[in-house]
Amino acid sequence: MGIEIINPGLLTTVQDLGRYGFRKYGVIVSGAMDEVSHRIANLLVGNREEEAALEITLLGLEILIKEDTLIAICGGNLSPSINECKIPMWRPVYVRKGSILKFGKCVDGARAYIAFAGSFDIEKIMESKSTYLRGEIGGFEGRKLKKGDVIKLNKPHSEIMNFINILSKRVNSNGFAYPKWFINKSIYCKYSENPVVQVTKGGEINYFSEESIKSFFSEEFVITPQSDRMGYRLKGKMLTLKEPLEMISEAVSLGTVQVPPDGNPIILLADRQTTGGYPKLAEIISVDIPIIAQLKPGDNIKFQEVSLEYAQKLYIQREENIEELKTALKIKMKGER
């Protein structure tokens, strides 16, 4: 039972919201690159928002659904289909046993998230199911998924079963069914191939030359092919210090923009190291991390400075929106006929 991987695609892993509390031992957080899409996908199938889901990168995933289940796909549009028939994103979809879920052309974004009602029957490692690829721990055998992998699903929570039963009676000839309503993704995720990303000042910004600071906030940077879940390497006008700086390694966070000696900034992401020794020019604000997560090599990016107070206001507003979504989903699912 559960699901079987027919084609793993470019990179598919099991991720939840991360492995917290272990950075002091050198263990990274990991977790979903686009936390918001991950959370919403889980909410759409009646899971806790921190449950594990599949993170698909760019293309190619193909799955055999081995039991009747409820799924939701959020994030980048990678042209999902069931039994060769296009299916909608950002809403719950009931899928009949024996169906083939496939992803094709990347229309927008770079990463999609599939949540399954009940989530995966996988052991937690250090309180998380997230895959830490370099450490080979968590997820499914500590690695990216490969052909032939079978992952078991837990039973869905009782609160969602009535909704699942209603959808099961509407299954079409292609083996799936979904409600008429859906999530307006623009409220939560504003994807763009050439975004202006908001940042606050980094701890060492005053060590950079005035010209470099000006360039950082006015020039475009391109994401290079050397980028991965650990960090996005950017290429653009070289950023330089006023004078050489020797630093003791210190803690870094999600969205830290470091500048190594070659002058090309690096944005630290989900699989970031626990400490860094390069000067920190900026910190991407929390609400714009999903925008970064949905970019791919070749996309351009610009930066705009905002205040910490403004960043906090945007974060609170986002969390309030998600809380409202939770309430709305409960009403919609209970009212489904």
Disulfide bonds with the S-S distance in Angstrom:
none
